[in-house]
């Protein structure tokens, strides 16, 4: 056995320590688990090292070089002797001086120094049940870093973050922010009123420990420290966050004081600059030799500003080979005190020494860093379009990173607010402002192929803001109407996808702005169609019909112009826009009980498509076939409803009424075939394989829902039961679902597979109402009432629109009516009338009023089954 007592021992240097730390941080390893994780990596390499030895290595204590080298190999880090470790006899007192800040028990960042007292103060305030803390200090002091450090490591169930835009005109409304938080983190749907939304948000904060960061508040404050008029509703959010019953803890950072007496339970904490000892530790950590008196001079010159400290170290390391004395001798008389002046000096120096890096730094000011707060390296490379050499581009990025002129973490980049301001100012004063924004817009447009998550929609929408800021409204409009795949449809417009993230108010404002500033009739027609679809989702049926008709009129005019060679819009695009509008109109007419109008538009559409199918391209023909399935669905539903109608016209022509039933039966059989062969039919229609699974599942659910209605109306209770139960089964499948949905409204929450929550599903709610109707038909009233109750509970949970709520209450009223409980029947009928009136569907109101007449004058016979929505 070898004697190891006389073997030389080594100690990890700060350089080697940093390499390990950076690797662990990249792997997101909790500091408390780091030793166990390293042991596992070692075992993968067939090496066994004790926990004690690993602990010694990480604590920079004596260990054999073999053990240190093995750790580096296991972590896939290049090991360099005498750089990553040194003989234990060598003096490493300098590197040990910053050890306590570098690898503490809590998860501090590698560049986080000198804030232990501030962390303790925040913890004291938290324990004193302070709900909102405003950290105030000038730019670059480290407000955001401190806030994130505390919130990320205090054991909150969830941390929410809001970074305020620097430009007032780009500030996101508080309504949009809260809607997005509720949707993305609490699986709540968008509220109809902000007050109700806040109540729901408050309820979640009462049940969970949530940390909240509101970063850079000052753009929404006036010179007196009050909220500016356009964003005064942020006060309503702060009142919720300050409530004594919530379990949340909110940190606000601001360069300016918040002095708004409308909310007074806020603690103001003024953050001082870093001490000279913190600067000394930071320089030691980066192994920069510097005379203490020189460091003190730097510290005084820049007031201990944290960002200035980072920039100085980056410049010394990169431009002066680590010689701080040489740097200061050259620069001490060239700059004035303050971070802003240091930043200006760095820009000017970079412009002389590395013009390409300077250009990139200025160009980076074009990105908003709001909805997408950090960008990938691809976004940086997109702004280096004029440098063909990829390696040179990477070198430029690394140069800026080494100079610490932009922030970097986990593969993402962003600009500090002070540097962003300087970048924007210099970019705007250059000749590149327009070109850079065009390149950025092209990058975002090409970066998202399919809309699978909220993040995808936000990324794609960034292109709009780039075109808008250079007043290229035509291209901004095209961004809005660009179609992409999502999990239900292969051709949804970006504006339609984006509205689920930002809400109705913001997207409507954007759409209205573009309409006022463009001439393209095709874009205007497309925007009208989008507004029609969104209003349909919200239950504003009459408004939706109006917009769809306006869009249809423009689209038909474009089609005439195309046939006369007067426009350059693509033929396929015009045809698809016309079809989309007609499908939306047919749904609106069914929901508003304008069955004859719905039948008319569908039959005319069917005839029109028959005349053009022979002269369209194969790709357009495939897309039309998908719409033809929807035409069959809507026709079958209308036929089944008309089969039940007891109007004088229908009674006069009994054979006509009979034919509606026959037509509904024929179409229902065809649709059953479609359900059974959905995958094959979609592949034949050209749908891309990557989204087939989601499209298949959702279209099956939509079709099964329609078949449940059709068979119920035709009196086939057994088949209707099967269809409704299938809807519920498929809706609860474990697949790649995206939240609360109907066929035209998919909530994009996560790209991860999750088990679908039936409480967040409109289809399940509608299926339960259908099952309740079937139970009523069979006089199974207790089961019917239970299913009605569950359906309405879900509809309220998902904040369903007025039409869906009105329909559910109407059916509950019919059930109570058949039970002979006329008082409860009247209550629910009145509730249905309220919702239908708000939704602007007078024919549905008439239906309810006719049902009420039956209460006033009860019929002598039992009503026929199948009184349906």
CORDA-V809884 format. One record per helix or strand of 2 or more residues. SS is the DSSP state (hx for helix, st for strand). FROM is the first residue (numbers start at 0). LEN is the number of residues. If there is no record, write none. Layout:
ss=SS from=FROM len=LEN
ss=SS from=FROM len=LEN
This chain:
ss=st from=8 len=4
ss=hx from=13 len=13
ss=hx from=30 len=14
ss=hx from=50 len=8
ss=st from=62 len=2
ss=hx from=64 len=10
ss=st from=84 len=3
ss=hx from=92 len=4
ss=hx from=98 len=4
ss=hx from=115 len=12
ss=st from=131 len=5
ss=hx from=142 len=10
ss=st from=157 len=6
ss=hx from=167 len=3
ss=hx from=173 len=13
ss=hx from=193 len=14
ss=st from=209 len=6
ss=hx from=216 len=4
ss=hx from=228 len=3
ss=hx from=233 len=8
ss=st from=248 len=6
ss=st from=266 len=4
ss=hx from=275 len=10
ss=hx from=291 len=10
ss=hx from=305 len=14
ss=hx from=323 len=8
ss=hx from=338 len=15
ss=hx from=354 len=12
ss=hx from=376 len=6
ss=hx from=389 len=13
ss=st from=406 len=3
ss=st from=411 len=3
ss=hx from=416 len=13
ss=hx from=432 len=15
ss=hx from=453 len=16
ss=hx from=472 len=9
ss=st from=482 len=3
ss=st from=491 len=2
ss=hx from=493 len=9
ss=hx from=503 len=13
ss=hx from=520 len=18
ss=hx from=540 len=23
ss=hx from=570 len=21
ss=hx from=594 len=21
ss=hx from=617 len=27
ss=hx from=647 len=5
ss=hx from=653 len=23
ss=hx from=677 len=7
ss=hx from=688 len=25
ss=hx from=716 len=15
ss=st from=733 len=2
ss=st from=740 len=2
ss=st from=744 len=2
ss=st from=753 len=2
ss=hx from=757 len=3
ss=hx from=761 len=16
ss=hx from=780 len=17
ss=hx from=801 len=18
ss=hx from=821 len=17
ss=hx from=841 len=15
